[in-house]
Amino acid sequence: MKMKKILLQLTVLACAACQANQIDAAEEPLVTSNGVLFSAPAHYPAFSWDKVPVYMMFADGSRLLQDSEVRKIAAETDFICIEKNHGLKPLGDAVLGLEHENQAFKQVQPGIKVLGYLNGALTYPFTRYTQMLTKEKIDQHPEIKAYLMTDPKTGELAKLRGLYGYNVLNPDMRAWWSDAAADMVRVANADGIFIDQMHGFGWLHPADKNQAVIDGVGDMMAQLKAKIGPDKILLANNGAHIEPVFAVSDAFMFEHYKRSSTHTKEKLLQDWQLMEKIADAGKLCIYRFGASADGSLPLEAIEEGQERPRLTHEEYVELSKKQLELYLALYLIGAQPYSYFQWNWTWTLMGGPLEHYPEFHKPLGQPLGKYTRVHLQGWEFTREFEHASVWVDTDKWVAKIEWK
């Protein structure tokens, strides 16, 4: 009887070990296209190849999210950013908007990662740190006014899109700005922060200050990373090509904001190569595109500065569904572990995040290798996933995804 009991216990242990081995086998390690093992730290969001990894970023300055909207977005993604002025009207401060929505999302999905937003160049006056940076208030704050860019031609404060700009060559500004960004993360208990615009207004500085501008932007980001700590995400928009920024940031966005310069076949190929570099370094990236009213035209048919047609919300919804295959294919050709896809036509809540795209819910599976360039000097590329075959021609601006 005693022997039977021992045998039974051994059988149970053997079954448990077998099940554990099956689980381990099912959880394949994440490996980049270059064969580098990707080991994600605990503060990164969840990532899986089971379906398209989606990132979302949005704002509504007039209100807070409804419970149904929180649930809808949380069902689509584990990784979001609360953008610029969210919740400004009801709460008076975008920092409070971030804090409110962070709490709302964590109640629905505790593991979701929620980032705040701050601009690294423009003085959006939506936060407690920047509310004085307006024409009406700036003269009352001479210490902050000293942090702003001056137009060398006029001697007046420089403006872009009606906003003042930070002078990255001023070390006091860099310390003040990084304190503000870090405080936003602390107050809202956010999982990190998205920093927009890495240019440092280089064109307004003398040519011999180009490297100093780059170093200044890098120092701002390095100070911020040190202040938020190693367990928070620092996401730099369009900053992966800036070496001082790359060195200290955890994540990068490819925004693709201007069709004439960011949608060329040469630039897209550079994107995919840079995505490999990001993943090989154990960092995250977001590959963002947006539906466009001129999106059905080949690149060479789009004239710079031509007037774009105005569309209704419903028309943009339909347009985004029609254009998705092309842009999703561009992402999949270069996608790496911890590469996320963002699809929206504006940065507002109503610009895409609340729409449903069946492609984001289809089985995708692990990539079966790096992309293939069909002809050595050509612009057709293919890539195989467990449940999808991807083909794109970046010269003719066409693509096809076959879901298996």
N, C-alpha and C positions, 0 to 999 in steps of 0.2 A: 504493500500500500504506500509506504514511504517512497519507494523507488518510482511508482507511478506519479506521485506528486512532484518529484524532482524532474521527471521527464516532461510533465505538463508545463512546469515553470520554464524549462529550457526551450520548449516549443513556442511559448508566448514571447520569450525574449528574442528568439530567432525571427519570428514574424514581425516583431517591432523593428528589428534591425533591417529586415527586408523592405518594410514600408519606408523607413528612413532613407534607405539607398534609392528607392524609387522616387522619393521626393527630391533628393539631391540631383538625381539624373534629369528630372523634369525641369529643375531650375538651372538652365544652362547659363554659364558665366557670360557676361557682356564683354564683347571683344570688338575693338575698332576695326576699320577696314585694313589697317596696317598690322593687325594682329596684336595690338596692345590691350592687355586686360584692363577693363574699366572697373575700378573699385570705388563705389560712391560713398562719400562720408554720410554720417547720419543726418546732417541738416539739409541734404538734398531732397527734392520731392521724389515721389515714387516714379518709377519708369518701367515700362513693359512694351515689348514688341507685339503683344497680343492684338492691339489695334493701333491706329495712328495716335501717337502721343501729342496731345493738344495743350496749348498754352493760351490763356485769354487775358486781355487787358482792356479796361473800360472805365468810363466815368459818366456820371450824371450830376451836374452841379446843382440841379433844382430839387433833388430828392434822394432818399435812401432806397436801397433795394427792397422789393417785396419778398416775403418768405418764399413764394413760388419761384421767384427769379433766383434766389440763393440756391434752392434745391436743384433747379434746372442747370445752372452753371457748375455746381459741385458734382453733378452726375456726368459731366462732360470731361472734367479735368481735375488734376491734383495740384495745379500750378497756375496762379493768377497774380495780376497786379491791379491795384486800385489806382486809377489814373488821376492826373492833375488836380481837378477841382471837385472831386466827388463829395457830395454831401455839403457843399459850401453854403448853399442857401438855408437849409434847415438848421445847420450846426454852427455856421460862421467860421469854420476852419477845416481845411481839407485833412489836417492831421486827425481831427475828431471823426471825420468821415471814414478814414482808413481804420481807426480804432473800432468804430461801430461795425463795419463790415467784416473785419478780421474776426471779431467775436461771433458774428452771425454765421460765418462760414465754418468756424471751428466747432460750433454746436452741431452743425449738420454733418460735417466730415472732419474729424479731429486731425487727420493726417495731412490735410491740404496745406500748401505753402502759399502765404499771402505776402506780397511785396508792396511797399509804398512807392511813391514817385517824387523825384525832385529833378529839376533841370540844372545841368552843369554849366549853362551859358546864359540862358534867358531868365528874367526876373518875374516869372509868373507870381502875382501877388495873392495866391490862394491859401497860404499858410501863415501861421503866427510868426514865422521867421522872415517872411517876405512881404507882408501886407503893407509895409511902409514904402515899398519900391514902386510908387506911382508918381505921376506928375504932380498930383495934389499934395502928396505927403513927403516926398523925398527931401525937400529943403529943410524939413524939421528934424532930419536925421543925418547931420553932416558926417558923422563917423561911418555910416553905412554908404553914404553917397561917395565917399572916397574909395570904395571898393569897385566902382563902376567904370566901364570903358568910356573914353572920350574919343570923339571923332577927330582924327588929326587934321581934317580939312576945315572943320567949323569951330573946333574947340568946345563944342557943346557935347553933352552926354549922347553917346551913340545909341541908336535904336534899330531894332530888327523886329518886324511884325508888330510895331508899336510898343515894344518892350525894351527896357534897358538891358545891358549886358555886363557880366562879371569880368573883371580884369584879373586873369589868372596869373599875371606877373606880380601881383600884390600878395605877399605872404600872409598878411593879416586877413585878407579876404579868404584865402584858402583855409586858414584855421577856422574862421567864422562859419564859412559854408559847410565844412565837414562836421563841425559841431552841430549845426542845424540839422543836417541829414541824419546824423547818428541819433540825435534827440528824437526825430520823427519815428525812427525804428523803435526806440526805447518806450516812448509814450504810447504808441499804438500796439506794442508787443508784437510787432510784425516779424516775419521770417527773413526780412532783408529789404533791399531797396533797389529800384530801377533808376539809373541815372541817364538822363537824356542829353544828347548833344555834347560831343567830345571835341569840338573844333577849337574852342578857346578864342574865338574871334581872331584867328591868325591873320586874316587879311587886313585888319586894322592896326596891326603891329608892324614895326619896321622889318624888312626882310631878314636882317641879321639877328632878329629875335625868334626866328622860326623854331629853333631847337629849344629855346627857353620857354616858348609857349607849350611845346610838347611836354617838356619836363614839368611845367606848372600844372598841366592837366593831370599828369601822372602823379604828382605830389598830392593834389586834391584827393584823388582816388585812393592813394596809399594811406593818407591820414584817415579817410573815412573807413577804410577796411580795418585799420588798427582800432578805431573807436567803436565799431559795431562788433568786432571780435570774430574769431574763426568759425563760429557756429551760425553765422548769419550770411545770407547770399547777397553779394554785390554784383549787380547786373549792369553792364555797360552797353548802351545802344551804339551800334556801329563803331565799336571801339576795339575790335579784336586785332586790327592791323596796327594799332599804336602800342609799341612794345612795352613802355612803362605801365600802360593801362592793362595790357594782357597779363603782365606779371602779377598784379595784385587783385584782379577781378576773378570772380567765380563763374560768371556767365556772360554771354554776349548775344546781342540781337543783330540779325541782318534785316534791316527794316524795309529795304526796297521801296523807298518813298518817292523816287523820281524815275519814271520810266526811261527817259532818254539816257541816263547814266548807270542805273542799277539793273536794267533788264537786258543788257547786251549779252551776246553769247560769250564774249571773253570774260565779262564780269561774273557771269553765272558759273563758269568753269573755275574761276578764282574762288568763288564762294565754297564750292565743294572741297577744294583743296584746303581752304581755311577751316572748314568744318572738321576735317580730319585732324588738323593741328590742334584744334580746341579739344576734341575728344581724347587724343593721345596724351594731352596734358591733364586729363581728368576733370575737365570743365564742361559746363552746360552751354547749349546754344538754342536760340529761338530763330526759326526761319519764317519771317513774316511777309505775307503778300496781301494785297487787297483787291477786290473786284473793282474794275474800272469801266466807265462808260465807253471808253475807246478800246477796251480789251480785245475785241474781236478783230482788230486791225493788226496786220503785221507791223513790226517795229518801224520799218522804213517808211510806212505810210502815215506815221504819226508826226505831225508837224509841231515843232516846239512853239508853245504859246497859243496854239489854236484853242478856240473856245470849246469847252466841254459841255455836252448836253446836260441839262438838269433832269434828274430822275426822281420819281417818288420812291418812298420806302419799299413798296411792293415791287417796283421795277428793279430796284437794287437787289432784293431778295432773289428774284428770278435770275438776274444777271450773275449773282455770286454762285448760284447752283450750276449755271452753264459753264462758268469759267473755272470752277474748282478743279476739274480733272487736270488741266494744264499745270496749274500752280502746285497742286499736290504732287504731281509727277516730278516737278523740279525739286521739291523737298526730298522726295523718296530717293532720287538718284544719289544725293549726297548725304542722306541721313546717317547719323552715328548714334551710339548709345548716349542717352541724355540729350538728344536733339529733339526739340519740340516744334510743332507746326502751329502757326497762328494765321487765322483767316478772318479778316474783317475789312470793311470798306470805309469806316471812320473809326475814331478812337472812342466814340460814345457807346453807351449801353445798347442803343438801338442800331448800332452799326455792324451787327453780326453775332455777338455772343449769345443772343437768345434764339437764334435760328437753329433748325435741325438739319444736319447733313448726314445722310445714311452712310456715306463713305467713311466717316469717322467711327463707325460702329461695326464695320466689316472686319473679319479676321485678317490680320496682316502677317504676323509671324516673323521670325528672325530673318535678316538679310542673309542670302546664301553666298555672299561674296561682295567684292567692290563692284562699282559700276564698270561697264565695258564701253569703250569708245568704238563704235562700229567700224569706222574707217579712220586711219591714223590722222589725217588732216581734216576729217569731216566733223559734223556737229550733231550727229545722231548718237544717243547714249541709251544703253539698256541696263536693267538691273533686276535680279530675281530675288523675291522674298518667298517664304514658305507658302503664302497664300495669294501672292500677287506678282504679276509680270509687268514691268514698267518700261515704256519706251518714250523718248522725247527727242525732238529735233529742234534745237535752239536757234537754228538759222531760219527755219520756216515757221517756228513758233506754234508747233503742234505737238500733241502728246496722246498717249493711250495707256490706260491702266486696265489690265485684265485680271479680275478677281477670280481666284481659283476655288 
